[in-house]
Amino acid sequence: MAKSSLPVPSDGGCTLRKEPRTSSSPRYSKRNSKRSTRHDPYQRIAEEESGYKADQSSSLAQQRLLFHASSNGSRNGSAFKDPAFGENKILPVHRWVPWIAGFSASFVDSVCAAYLHPGNQGARRLVLDPFAGVGTTLLQAVLNGHDAIGFEINPYPSLAATAKIQTVRINLEQFDAWIDETRRSGKVWRSVAPPKRISAPNLKTRIPFLSPRVERQVLHALDFFSSIPDERIATLFRLALGSIIVSVSNYTYEPSLGSRPGAGKPLIEDADVLAVLLHKLHQMRTDIAWLREKVKENETNTVGAGRVVNANFLTANEQLDTASVDLMITSPPYMNNYHYVRNTRPQLYWLSFISSPEQQRTLETGNFGKYWQTVRDGQDIELNFEHRDLERTLKQLRETRKGAGAYGGPGWANYVTAYFNDSYRFLAILKRVLKRKGAGVIVIGNSIIQGMEIKVDKILGEVAVQQGFKLEGIPCIRDKRVGASITQSSVRRGLRTNATLYESAVIIQKP
Ligand SMILES: C[S@@+](CC[C@H](N)C(=O)[O-])C[C@H]1O[C@@H](n2cnc3c(N)ncnc32)[C@H](O)[C@@H]1O
């Protein structure tokens, strides 16, 4: 288990323990980092293509960590690296699809290193991520030589996670040939009407999602992709389109999806979709080639086997044998945070994962913790387990702004109850699938609902103990969390509390 003693946050919240830097901390002198960067063409390419200029010292450290797991040099005083997705924006493969509340690669490496021997120095281990997102846990686990399985309810991030873990098995020559074919076929996308066999999906938006000139090119692209017979290559092409479609649309991520005029940006009447798509495909190609070289160079590990199940973990977990998982690393959706389904509607509709609001609703109601919109109106939801403090909080919440009904305390109490009922189910399943002595690391944040702070981490830890887990600790890993979709709304501003949003890791072990 974790080697350091792990502090449980007090009721005062989450305070980081700053550790003095040592010579082994991942920090490089400016002179050294400059010299290293000049000899590191990958970093230059990554920065140019992502438009993201990383702090050189940290990005160098992170690139090293991509393949060499290490639990040293934590910058947050816990045993682990910073979990925030930021560094992934410049890391090969991880940079393909940015994901709100996604992990950083080095966080996953540090957790694997703390709990598992490198894959090939002993029996192969199975790592589980029940809420896999775009697959950060899965990719890092397989690169560290472990087997990995992830569940992801939303087909779009599931596609991304699948593409990433297949990367080392892609036939690059074939991928190149299809990129060339795209370039050839794409010459007429702007001038010729798309074939009648393909039509725009029924995505309802306030203003047209794509302008007519852009739409015809996207339809051509989709029609062209349907001719790619190799499943893995077709997956990469579909992902490439999914990752760029909003950038050529009249919508924008801010970070929630909204219209460009609403964000003070002009409409996009026309765009060269082929050029944007080819740019993305080349980025993917560069990353795949780079990763394969790195894998070849790595003499200690062979890549593990990875699998993504596009399904609700709470209902599809029977695909996992009892006592089969060595380590779980995950980050479930945070309470009242990002609306993953709404924000991926363009990809869900345009990549034909869903075609109607009913299918969208099914995804929303299956989402861990539900969404406030799906539970606010119904009967009072009961808590399915005992927890005195939480019951008291829920009672108080139900009384807050009662007159506002679904929009006041009653609606929000339903939401918080549904969230913890799912948490309880999740922990019960985890108890079944973890091996004895197997560990679980759950990265989660607190929430502020109708002015009341809900310490989700603390409650999860207590519920885990109720279920028979040993609570190893709840180290604080980020004492300030920003960028949530509705941080500025009155719901999140904390009307009666001075609490700020933080993030911690709930670390549990099956005895
Ligand atoms: C915080 S994100 C995980 C990000 C991930 N750690 C990464 O680095 O990409 C939570 C994910 O859980 C997924 N999810 C929500 N409910 C789920 C469920 N019932 N089963 C499986 N996945 C679910 C969401 O679609 C979202 O992608």
The ligand as a MOL file (V3000), in Angstrom:
LIG
                    3D

  0  0  0     0  0            999 V3000
M  V30 BEGIN CTAB
M  V30 COUNTS 27 29 0 0 0
M  V30 BEGIN ATOM
M  V30 1 C -14.0970 12.3290 -14.7080 0
M  V30 2 S -14.3720 11.4550 -16.1880 0 CHG=1
M  V30 3 C -13.0530 10.2920 -16.2180 0
M  V30 4 C -11.8430 10.8320 -16.9200 0
M  V30 5 C -10.7130 9.8380 -17.0300 0
M  V30 6 N -10.0520 9.6670 -15.7540 0
M  V30 7 C -9.6990 10.3010 -18.0870 0
M  V30 8 O -8.5230 10.5650 -17.7980 0
M  V30 9 O -10.1040 10.4420 -19.2490 0 CHG=-1
M  V30 10 C -15.7450 10.4620 -15.7770 0
M  V30 11 C -16.2310 9.5970 -16.9330 0
M  V30 12 O -17.1960 8.6820 -16.4340 0
M  V30 13 C -18.1050 8.3910 -17.4960 0
M  V30 14 N -19.2980 7.7540 -16.9030 0
M  V30 15 C -20.3360 8.3520 -16.2840 0
M  V30 16 N -21.2110 7.4450 -15.8360 0
M  V30 17 C -20.7230 6.2300 -16.1460 0
M  V30 18 C -21.1790 4.8960 -15.9140 0
M  V30 19 N -22.3220 4.6530 -15.2790 0
M  V30 20 N -20.4050 3.8710 -16.3620 0
M  V30 21 C -19.2440 4.1130 -17.0230 0
M  V30 22 N -18.7880 5.3640 -17.2860 0
M  V30 23 C -19.4930 6.4080 -16.8420 0
M  V30 24 C -18.3360 9.7540 -18.1090 0
M  V30 25 O -18.8530 9.6440 -19.4180 0
M  V30 26 C -16.9260 10.3590 -18.0570 0
M  V30 27 O -16.2290 10.1580 -19.2580 0
M  V30 END ATOM
M  V30 BEGIN BOND
M  V30 1 1 1 2
M  V30 2 1 2 3
M  V30 3 1 2 10
M  V30 4 1 3 4
M  V30 5 1 4 5
M  V30 6 1 5 6
M  V30 7 1 5 7
M  V30 8 2 7 8
M  V30 9 1 7 9
M  V30 10 1 10 11
M  V30 11 1 11 12
M  V30 12 1 11 26
M  V30 13 1 12 13
M  V30 14 1 13 14
M  V30 15 1 13 24
M  V30 16 1 14 15
M  V30 17 1 14 23
M  V30 18 2 15 16
M  V30 19 1 16 17
M  V30 20 1 17 18
M  V30 21 2 17 23
M  V30 22 1 18 19
M  V30 23 2 18 20
M  V30 24 1 20 21
M  V30 25 2 21 22
M  V30 26 1 22 23
M  V30 27 1 24 25
M  V30 28 1 24 26
M  V30 29 1 26 27
M  V30 END BOND
M  V30 END CTAB
M  END
